[in-house]
Amino acid sequence: MNKSEFNTLIKSIDIYNPNEYNKVVTVLKHNICQNMRIARKLSNINADSAALFLNLEPQSLRRIEAEGDRDDISTKVFIMAVMLYNPDANFYFQNWKENELLLKEKEEINI
């Protein structure tokens, strides 16, 4: 989700409607969690090592990164992930599907 898409989404909702607000939060968290997975892989850090650095159980990190799982992270884990994986926090707010292409390009180069 880029800034323009986020701006459009925010303008289209009634912020006082909990259902609409929760929908935006859910979309945003999913995007961030998927980008955390991509950033970790681009940084060449395996999941077990990352979990240790992030002070998480490996299973908790797998659930955060899983596309169909909980998409629930603390602010502390998010900030630590930004510091560990990628100094540019904007990466986490970009559309994760576009960032996935960067990961595929890197994997093709390493083959």
MIBA-885925 format. One record per atom (N, C-alpha, C): residue number from 1; residue in three letters; chain; atom name; x, z, y. Coordinates in steps of 0.2 Angstrom, whole numbers, plus 5000, padded with zeros to 4 digits. Each point is the difference from the previous one (the first is absolute). Example, Ala and Ser with C-alpha at 12.3 -4.5 7.8 and 13.67 -1.06 7.14 Angstrom:
<nodes>
- 1_ala_A_N_5066_5039_4972
- 1_ala_A_CA_4996_5000_5006
- 1_ala_A_C_5004_5000_5006
- 2_ser_A_N_4998_4996_5005
- 2_ser_A_CA_5004_5001_5006
- 2_ser_A_C_4996_5003_5005
</nodes>
This chain:
<nodes>
- 1_met_A_N_5004_5000_4994
- 1_met_A_CA_4996_5000_5006
- 1_met_A_C_5005_5000_5006
- 2_asn_A_N_4999_4995_5004
- 2_asn_A_CA_5004_5000_5006
- 2_asn_A_C_4996_5003_5006
- 3_lys_A_N_5004_5001_5006
- 3_lys_A_CA_4997_5003_5005
- 3_lys_A_C_4993_4997_5003
- 4_ser_A_N_5000_4993_5000
- 4_ser_A_CA_4994_4997_5002
- 4_ser_A_C_4994_5001_4995
- 5_glu_A_N_5001_5000_4993
- 5_glu_A_CA_4995_5002_4995
- 5_glu_A_C_4998_5007_5001
- 6_phe_A_N_5005_5004_5001
- 6_phe_A_CA_4998_5007_5001
- 6_phe_A_C_4996_5001_5006
- 7_asn_A_N_5002_4997_5006
- 7_asn_A_CA_4996_5001_5006
- 7_asn_A_C_4993_4997_4999
- 8_thr_A_N_4999_4995_4997
- 8_thr_A_CA_4993_4997_4999
- 8_thr_A_C_4996_5005_4995
- 9_leu_A_N_5003_5002_4995
- 9_leu_A_CA_4997_5005_4996
- 9_leu_A_C_4997_5006_5004
- 10_ile_A_N_5005_5003_5004
- 10_ile_A_CA_4998_5006_5003
- 10_ile_A_C_4994_4999_5005
- 11_lys_A_N_5001_4994_5004
- 11_lys_A_CA_4995_4998_5005
- 11_lys_A_C_4993_4999_4996
- 12_ser_A_N_5000_4998_4994
- 12_ser_A_CA_4994_4998_4997
- 12_ser_A_C_4996_5006_4997
- 13_ile_A_N_5003_5006_5000
- 13_ile_A_CA_4996_5006_4997
- 13_ile_A_C_4998_5004_5005
- 14_asp_A_N_4995_5004_4998
- 14_asp_A_CA_4997_5006_5003
- 14_asp_A_C_5005_5006_4998
- 15_ile_A_N_5004_5002_5004
- 15_ile_A_CA_5005_5005_4998
- 15_ile_A_C_4996_5007_4999
- 16_tyr_A_N_4994_5001_5002
- 16_tyr_A_CA_4997_5006_4999
- 16_tyr_A_C_4996_5000_4993
- 17_asn_A_N_5000_4994_4997
- 17_asn_A_CA_4997_4999_4994
- 17_asn_A_C_5005_5001_4994
- 18_pro_A_N_4999_5006_4997
- 18_pro_A_CA_5005_5002_4995
- 18_pro_A_C_5001_4995_4994
- 19_asn_A_N_4995_4996_4998
- 19_asn_A_CA_5001_4995_4995
- 19_asn_A_C_5004_4994_5003
- 20_glu_A_N_4999_4998_5006
- 20_glu_A_CA_5004_4995_5002
- 20_glu_A_C_5007_5002_5002
- 21_tyr_A_N_5001_5006_5002
- 21_tyr_A_CA_5007_5003_5001
- 21_tyr_A_C_5004_5001_4994
- 22_asn_A_N_4996_5002_4995
- 22_asn_A_CA_5004_5001_4993
- 22_asn_A_C_5002_4994_4997
- 23_lys_A_N_4996_4994_5001
- 23_lys_A_CA_5002_4994_4998
- 23_lys_A_C_5006_4997_5003
- 24_val_A_N_5001_5001_5006
- 24_val_A_CA_5006_4998_5004
- 24_val_A_C_5006_5004_4997
- 25_val_A_N_4999_5007_4999
- 25_val_A_CA_5005_5004_4998
- 25_val_A_C_5002_4998_4993
- 26_thr_A_N_4996_4998_4996
- 26_thr_A_CA_5001_4998_4993
- 26_thr_A_C_5004_4994_5000
- 27_val_A_N_4998_4995_5004
- 27_val_A_CA_5004_4994_5000
- 27_val_A_C_5007_5001_5003
- 28_leu_A_N_5001_5004_5005
- 28_leu_A_CA_5006_5001_5003
- 28_leu_A_C_5005_5004_4995
- 29_lys_A_N_4997_5005_4996
- 29_lys_A_CA_5004_5003_4995
- 29_lys_A_C_5002_4996_4995
- 30_his_A_N_4996_4996_4997
- 30_his_A_CA_5001_4995_4995
- 30_his_A_C_5006_4995_5002
- 31_asn_A_N_5000_4998_5006
- 31_asn_A_CA_5005_4995_5003
- 31_asn_A_C_5006_5004_5000
- 32_ile_A_N_5000_5006_5002
- 32_ile_A_CA_5007_5004_5001
- 32_ile_A_C_5003_5002_4993
- 33_cys_A_N_4995_5002_4995
- 33_cys_A_CA_5003_5001_4994
- 33_cys_A_C_5003_4994_4996
- 34_gln_A_N_4997_4994_5001
- 34_gln_A_CA_5003_4994_4997
- 34_gln_A_C_5006_4999_5003
- 35_asn_A_N_5000_5000_5007
- 35_asn_A_CA_5007_4999_5003
- 35_asn_A_C_5005_5005_4998
- 36_met_A_N_4998_5006_4999
- 36_met_A_CA_5005_5005_4997
- 36_met_A_C_5003_4997_4994
- 37_arg_A_N_4996_4998_4995
- 37_arg_A_CA_5003_4997_4994
- 37_arg_A_C_5005_4994_5001
- 38_ile_A_N_4998_4996_5005
- 38_ile_A_CA_5004_4994_5001
- 38_ile_A_C_5006_5002_5004
- 39_ala_A_N_5000_5005_5004
- 39_ala_A_CA_5006_5002_5004
- 39_ala_A_C_5005_5003_4995
- 40_arg_A_N_4997_5004_4995
- 40_arg_A_CA_5004_5004_4996
- 40_arg_A_C_5004_4994_4995
- 41_lys_A_N_4997_4995_4998
- 41_lys_A_CA_5003_4995_4996
- 41_lys_A_C_5005_4996_5004
- 42_leu_A_N_4998_4998_5006
- 42_leu_A_CA_5005_4997_5004
- 42_leu_A_C_5006_5004_5002
- 43_ser_A_N_4999_5006_5000
- 43_ser_A_CA_5006_5005_5001
- 43_ser_A_C_5004_5001_4994
- 44_asn_A_N_4998_4997_4994
- 44_asn_A_CA_5003_5001_4994
- 44_asn_A_C_5001_5008_4997
- 45_ile_A_N_4994_5003_5002
- 45_ile_A_CA_5000_5007_4997
- 45_ile_A_C_4995_5001_4995
- 46_asn_A_N_5002_5002_4994
- 46_asn_A_CA_4995_5001_4995
- 46_asn_A_C_4995_5005_5001
- 47_ala_A_N_4994_5000_4997
- 47_ala_A_CA_4995_5005_5001
- 47_ala_A_C_5001_5007_4999
- 48_asp_A_N_5004_5001_4994
- 48_asp_A_CA_5002_5007_4999
- 48_asp_A_C_5005_5003_5005
- 49_ser_A_N_5004_4996_5003
- 49_ser_A_CA_5005_5002_5005
- 49_ser_A_C_4996_5001_5007
- 50_ala_A_N_4996_4996_5001
- 50_ala_A_CA_4996_5000_5006
- 50_ala_A_C_4995_5007_5000
- 51_ala_A_N_4997_5001_4994
- 51_ala_A_CA_4996_5006_4999
- 51_ala_A_C_5004_5006_5002
- 52_leu_A_N_5006_5000_4997
- 52_leu_A_CA_5004_5006_5002
- 52_leu_A_C_5002_5001_5007
- 53_phe_A_N_5002_4994_5003
- 53_phe_A_CA_5001_5001_5008
- 53_phe_A_C_4994_5002_5004
- 54_leu_A_N_4994_4997_4997
- 54_leu_A_CA_4994_5002_5004
- 54_leu_A_C_4997_5006_4998
- 55_asn_A_N_5003_5004_4996
- 55_asn_A_CA_4997_5006_4997
- 55_asn_A_C_4994_5000_4997
- 56_leu_A_N_4999_4995_4996
- 56_leu_A_CA_4994_4998_4996
- 56_leu_A_C_5001_5000_4992
- 57_glu_A_N_4995_5001_4996
- 57_glu_A_CA_5001_4999_4993
- 57_glu_A_C_5000_4992_4999
- 58_pro_A_N_5004_4998_4996
- 58_pro_A_CA_5000_4992_4999
- 58_pro_A_C_4993_4997_4999
- 59_gln_A_N_4995_5004_4996
- 59_gln_A_CA_4994_4998_4999
- 59_gln_A_C_4996_4999_5007
- 60_ser_A_N_5001_5005_5004
- 60_ser_A_CA_4996_5000_5007
- 60_ser_A_C_5002_4994_5004
- 61_leu_A_N_5007_4998_5000
- 61_leu_A_CA_5002_4994_5003
- 61_leu_A_C_4997_4994_4997
- 62_arg_A_N_5000_4999_4993
- 62_arg_A_CA_4997_4995_4997
- 62_arg_A_C_4993_4999_5002
- 63_arg_A_N_4996_5005_5001
- 63_arg_A_CA_4993_5000_5002
- 63_arg_A_C_4999_4998_5007
- 64_ile_A_N_5005_5002_5004
- 64_ile_A_CA_4999_4998_5007
- 64_ile_A_C_5002_4992_5000
- 65_glu_A_N_5004_4998_4997
- 65_glu_A_CA_5002_4993_5000
- 65_glu_A_C_4996_4995_4996
- 66_ala_A_N_4996_5003_4995
- 66_ala_A_CA_4995_4996_4996
- 66_ala_A_C_4995_4997_5004
- 67_glu_A_N_4999_4993_4999
- 67_glu_A_CA_4995_4997_5004
- 67_glu_A_C_4993_5002_4999
- 68_gly_A_N_4998_5002_4994
- 68_gly_A_CA_4993_5002_4999
- 68_gly_A_C_5000_5008_5000
- 69_asp_A_N_5004_5004_5002
- 69_asp_A_CA_5000_5007_5000
- 69_asp_A_C_4998_5003_5006
- 70_arg_A_N_5002_5006_5002
- 70_arg_A_CA_4998_5004_5005
- 70_arg_A_C_5001_4999_5007
- 71_asp_A_N_5005_4996_5002
- 71_asp_A_CA_5002_4999_5007
- 71_asp_A_C_5000_5006_5004
- 72_asp_A_N_5002_5006_4998
- 72_asp_A_CA_5000_5006_5004
- 72_asp_A_C_5007_5002_5001
- 73_ile_A_N_5002_5000_5006
- 73_ile_A_CA_5007_5003_5001
- 73_ile_A_C_5000_5005_5006
- 74_ser_A_N_5004_5004_5000
- 74_ser_A_CA_5001_5005_5006
- 74_ser_A_C_5004_4996_5005
- 75_thr_A_N_4999_5003_5006
- 75_thr_A_CA_5004_4997_5006
- 75_thr_A_C_5008_5002_4998
- 76_lys_A_N_5001_5005_4997
- 76_lys_A_CA_5007_5002_4999
- 76_lys_A_C_5003_4995_4995
- 77_val_A_N_4997_4998_4995
- 77_val_A_CA_5002_4995_4995
- 77_val_A_C_5001_4993_5003
- 78_phe_A_N_4995_4999_5005
- 78_phe_A_CA_5001_4993_5003
- 78_phe_A_C_5006_5000_5004
- 79_ile_A_N_5001_5005_5004
- 79_ile_A_CA_5006_5000_5005
- 79_ile_A_C_5006_5000_4996
- 80_met_A_N_5001_5004_4994
- 80_met_A_CA_5006_5000_4996
- 80_met_A_C_5001_4993_4997
- 81_ala_A_N_4995_4997_4998
- 81_ala_A_CA_5000_4993_4997
- 81_ala_A_C_5003_4995_5005
- 82_val_A_N_4998_5001_5006
- 82_val_A_CA_5002_4995_5006
- 82_val_A_C_5008_5001_5001
- 83_met_A_N_5002_5007_5000
- 83_met_A_CA_5007_5001_5001
- 83_met_A_C_5004_4998_4994
- 84_leu_A_N_4997_5001_4994
- 84_leu_A_CA_5004_4998_4994
- 84_leu_A_C_5000_4993_4998
- 85_tyr_A_N_4995_4996_5001
- 85_tyr_A_CA_4999_4993_4998
- 85_tyr_A_C_5002_4995_5006
- 86_asn_A_N_4998_5001_5006
- 86_asn_A_CA_5000_4995_5005
- 86_asn_A_C_4999_5004_5007
- 87_pro_A_N_5005_4999_5004
- 87_pro_A_CA_4999_5003_5007
- 87_pro_A_C_4995_4997_5004
- 88_asp_A_N_4997_4994_4998
- 88_asp_A_CA_4995_4997_5005
- 88_asp_A_C_4993_5002_4997
- 89_ala_A_N_4997_5005_5004
- 89_ala_A_CA_4993_5002_4997
- 89_ala_A_C_4995_4995_5001
- 90_asn_A_N_5001_4995_5004
- 90_asn_A_CA_4995_4994_5000
- 90_asn_A_C_4999_4997_4994
- 91_phe_A_N_5005_5000_4996
- 91_phe_A_CA_5000_4997_4993
- 91_phe_A_C_4994_5002_4996
- 92_tyr_A_N_4998_5007_5001
- 92_tyr_A_CA_4995_5003_4996
- 92_tyr_A_C_4993_4998_5002
- 93_phe_A_N_5000_4997_5006
- 93_phe_A_CA_4993_4998_5003
- 93_phe_A_C_4999_4993_5000
- 94_gln_A_N_5005_4996_4997
- 94_gln_A_CA_4999_4993_4999
- 94_gln_A_C_4996_4999_4994
- 95_asn_A_N_4997_4994_5000
- 95_asn_A_CA_4996_4999_4994
- 95_asn_A_C_5004_5000_4993
- 96_trp_A_N_4998_5004_4996
- 96_trp_A_CA_5004_5001_4994
- 96_trp_A_C_5001_4994_4996
- 97_lys_A_N_4995_4996_5000
- 97_lys_A_CA_5000_4994_4996
- 97_lys_A_C_5006_4995_5002
- 98_glu_A_N_5001_5000_5007
- 98_glu_A_CA_5005_4996_5003
- 98_glu_A_C_5007_5003_4998
- 99_asn_A_N_5000_5007_5000
- 99_asn_A_CA_5006_5003_4999
- 99_asn_A_C_5002_4999_4992
- 100_glu_A_N_4995_4999_4996
- 100_glu_A_CA_5001_4999_4993
- 100_glu_A_C_5004_4994_4999
- 101_leu_A_N_4999_4995_5004
- 101_leu_A_CA_5004_4994_5000
- 101_leu_A_C_5007_5001_5001
- 102_leu_A_N_5002_5004_5004
- 102_leu_A_CA_5007_5002_5001
- 102_leu_A_C_5003_5003_4994
- 103_leu_A_N_4996_5004_4996
- 103_leu_A_CA_5002_5003_4994
- 103_leu_A_C_5001_4994_4995
- 104_lys_A_N_4996_4996_5000
- 104_lys_A_CA_5000_4994_4995
- 104_lys_A_C_5006_4996_5001
- 105_glu_A_N_5002_4999_5007
- 105_glu_A_CA_5005_4996_5002
- 105_glu_A_C_5007_5003_4997
- 106_lys_A_N_5000_5007_5001
- 106_lys_A_CA_5006_5004_4998
- 106_lys_A_C_5001_4999_4993
- 107_glu_A_N_4994_5001_4996
- 107_glu_A_CA_5001_5000_4993
- 107_glu_A_C_5002_4993_4997
- 108_glu_A_N_4998_4995_5004
- 108_glu_A_CA_5002_4993_4998
- 108_glu_A_C_5008_4999_5001
- 109_ile_A_N_5002_5003_5005
- 109_ile_A_CA_5007_4999_5002
- 109_ile_A_C_5004_5004_4995
- 110_asn_A_N_4998_5006_4998
- 110_asn_A_CA_5004_5004_4995
- 110_asn_A_C_4999_4997_4993
- 111_ile_A_N_4996_4995_4998
- 111_ile_A_CA_5000_4998_4993
- 111_ile_A_C_5006_4996_4998
</nodes>
